[in-house]
Each structure stands twice: as C-alpha cells, then as structure tokens.
C-alpha cells in the first residue's frame, strides 16, 4: 500500500475559497486512487495560515505511477495558479510496512 500525501499551507484570507475550490477538484482525480482523505491540520505552524493534508492511497506502485503521470503535476500546477502567492505545498510518499 502506498500513500501520496500533499500538505498545503494556505493563507487564512483565502482558506475558505481553497476549501470550496478543492472539493470538486479532488472529485475529478480521486477515481485514480483507492481512497482519498482530506484533513485540516489542527497543529498551527504559522498564525497567518491554515494547513491541509490530502492523502491518496494506492494498492500498487503501478497505480501510483499512473496517478503521478496523469494527475498530480497538473493538479498542483492548477492549485498554484489559482492561489498564486497565497499557498505552499510539499508532497511525500509513504509505504505501508
């Protein structure tokens, strides 16, 4: 099992817009994943922003690779374009052991 995690740090001034925008965007790409979970982080890192975590689960490396090739870069580029200068992200890959 593989888990692709995207953590976003979003300025509070656009956080509501981000949440509204994000849900239909995830609906479009979640068909490629086994499961998708979205969280708002309760740990405050920066008082000016809110952090979110989106986790995509995959049963196989092949399924993950297809998701990466077809969806991830496009989704991240679209997110950066929509919220330019008001959002940061980092991506991590985890493997269940």
C-alpha positions as CSV (number, residue, x, y, z in Angstrom):
1,X,0.0,0.0,0.0
2,X,1.3,3.4,-1.0
3,X,0.1,6.8,0.3
4,X,0.8,10.0,-1.5
5,X,0.4,13.0,0.9
6,X,0.1,16.6,-0.2
7,X,0.3,19.2,2.6
8,X,-0.8,22.7,1.7
9,X,-0.2,25.8,3.7
10,X,-2.9,28.3,2.8
11,X,-3.1,32.0,3.9
12,X,-6.2,32.4,6.1
13,X,-7.5,35.1,3.8
14,X,-8.2,32.5,1.0
15,X,-8.7,29.4,3.1
16,X,-12.5,29.3,2.6
17,X,-12.0,29.8,-1.1
18,X,-9.5,27.0,-1.1
19,X,-11.8,24.5,0.7
20,X,-14.7,25.3,-1.7
21,X,-12.4,25.0,-4.8
22,X,-10.6,21.9,-3.6
23,X,-13.6,19.5,-3.1
24,X,-14.7,19.3,-6.8
25,X,-11.1,19.2,-8.0
26,X,-10.4,16.2,-5.8
27,X,-13.6,14.5,-7.1
28,X,-12.2,14.7,-10.6
29,X,-8.9,12.9,-9.8
30,X,-9.9,10.6,-7.0
31,X,-11.0,7.9,-9.4
32,X,-7.3,7.1,-9.8
33,X,-6.8,6.3,-6.1
34,X,-8.1,3.5,-3.9
35,X,-9.1,6.0,-1.3
36,X,-8.8,9.8,-0.7
37,X,-8.8,11.5,2.7
38,X,-8.7,15.2,3.3
39,X,-7.8,16.8,6.6
40,X,-7.4,20.3,8.1
41,X,-4.4,20.2,10.4
42,X,-5.1,21.3,13.9
43,X,-1.4,22.0,14.7
44,X,-0.8,25.7,14.0
45,X,2.6,26.2,12.4
46,X,2.0,29.8,11.2
47,X,-0.7,32.1,12.7
48,X,-1.3,33.6,9.2
49,X,-2.1,30.3,7.5
50,X,-4.1,27.1,7.7
51,X,-2.7,23.7,6.8
52,X,-4.4,20.9,4.9
53,X,-3.4,17.4,4.1
54,X,-4.8,15.3,1.2
55,X,-3.9,11.7,1.2
56,X,-4.3,9.4,-1.8
57,X,-4.0,5.6,-1.2
58,X,-2.9,3.1,-3.8
59,X,-2.7,-0.7,-3.8
60,X,0.2,-0.9,-6.2
61,X,3.2,1.1,-7.4
62,X,1.8,0.9,-10.9
63,X,-1.5,2.5,-9.8
64,X,0.6,5.3,-8.1
65,X,2.7,5.8,-11.2
66,X,-0.3,6.3,-13.4
67,X,-1.7,8.8,-10.9
68,X,1.6,10.7,-10.8
69,X,1.9,10.8,-14.6
70,X,-1.7,11.7,-15.4
71,X,-2.9,13.9,-12.5
72,X,-0.5,15.1,-9.8
73,X,1.6,17.7,-11.6
74,X,-1.5,19.1,-13.4
75,X,-3.4,19.3,-10.1
76,X,-0.5,21.0,-8.3
77,X,0.0,23.5,-11.2
78,X,-3.7,24.3,-11.2
79,X,-3.6,24.9,-7.5
80,X,-0.5,27.1,-7.6
81,X,-2.0,29.1,-10.5
82,X,-5.4,29.6,-8.7
83,X,-3.9,30.7,-5.4
84,X,-0.6,32.2,-6.6
85,X,1.4,33.7,-3.8
86,X,-1.0,32.5,-1.2
87,X,-0.3,28.8,-1.0
88,X,2.7,26.5,-0.5
89,X,2.8,22.7,-0.7
90,X,5.0,19.7,-0.2
91,X,4.5,16.2,-1.3
92,X,5.5,13.0,0.5
93,X,5.3,9.3,-0.5
94,X,4.8,6.7,2.2
95,X,4.8,2.9,2.0
96,X,2.9,0.7,4.5
97,X,5.1,-1.9,6.2
